[in-house]
């Protein structure tokens, strides 16, 4: 009998100035307290805690059942007692991972969320990501924090456009990829067709672990090819509850034929079981880990068929927390202040060392920020993926972009599940901790302990395709409008551009991948900050960062090479060129190669 012990993943950490926790100068125990404070602290994570963690990000095209799959994993993991389907409007339930108002209203995931549970002595961390292409940057940031990915496919549609884009991100990161073919309770492509699609388009070999028996109304269950046990399902009596299952060895043909009660499906199962053994190469976990082979599963998240089996197999096959390449430098004050452009050049620093989970100090990076998880308190959180060491309540950390050797106290921690909270004391590699963020931390920042200043590679921002001025039509709400804009921009909901040398007093340009991002910003400004906004679209649809710097941009502009191009700056005062079409962007990139135009940018690794 499996015992389930629910535990939350994300932690909210309240910050306080280091001086707030210094010993009193008039205290009789001042000397001993100071000595204790300066004593070496062991931040190394126990190997057992590292080994028992697994995390995964779930990616898919919209409407493939991703959020439903997340809920069912939580159900079987013991985190929730009943899954709330997005479409269960009769009882007005929404999914645990979709908690923003627009997510509830539209039945889609707009923002990635972090949840976890304990299962079979393992800590499973799940990152539920948006499927809509307009929010693909948020999905990319979640993938930066993941060690494994699950590619969810619609059994009737196979590979779809957004699936293809997200697969390329997983491949770029080298993530082990598990494939779950969902919605087998509806008419579907044949399993062989789906395997062929994946191999032909992605060059990725699949190895079926769970093989389906029928589809649509005739979907009976799955064959576990690792154990040769057939799992036959019955729909749960209560919607959202666990499915009833009967397990029968593949060798017990008489009982299988009786329970399947379909001569065609029984014959097909026997034929497939034999054929797959003869034709397919064996499962190779080394190839799974280097992302050249993908374990393949079939099931139905809505009816709970195959979900727990997938969870069990993932626990066995998924990789434990992985290390990350990082840049190191001395953690000491610098006397000379660099210009913004020179500081931004730090983004080119190449990682010099691999930081493994067993590294002696704590390190982690911010991959997401979120405002107003609790509307009553208007809080702001920075989500940090722990890469190495142990987070402990009250620890002091350095910040890669803070000047000199400034430290921050992580004074108090809370955990959250969606937008619910609970206190935590420790966190280990593979976990995500959420830090109360008064504006110090941005996406891509690194936190660390120890004598060396450490920075993980920044998380890129990609070329937006929609641009618009945003204005406040009501001057009396200026303060609330500015606060809302600042906090939503810090989340990465959209990107911000300004005219050159604009220090914040001029018109703000919002830049987004898709129109829906603009709608989300306007809706959240109204619902969370109580202000209206007006958007004025700009007739450009391509952005390129000019890594050559402002001198080269000025040269090209003086020579008339940037006619019809809008020259703006990003939040780091780096030059960005806006073009009206691909032809012009490609022409400038090829003819004026000294501009070093790029389709993406990263935040600076260090600020000096």
Order of alpha helices (4+ residues) and beta strands (2+ residues): beta-alpha-alpha-beta-alpha-alpha-beta-beta-alpha-beta-alpha-beta-alpha-beta-beta-beta-beta-beta-alpha-alpha-alpha-beta-alpha-beta-alpha-beta-beta-beta-beta-beta-beta-beta-beta-beta-beta-beta-beta-beta-alpha-beta-beta-alpha-beta-beta-alpha-beta-beta-alpha-beta-beta
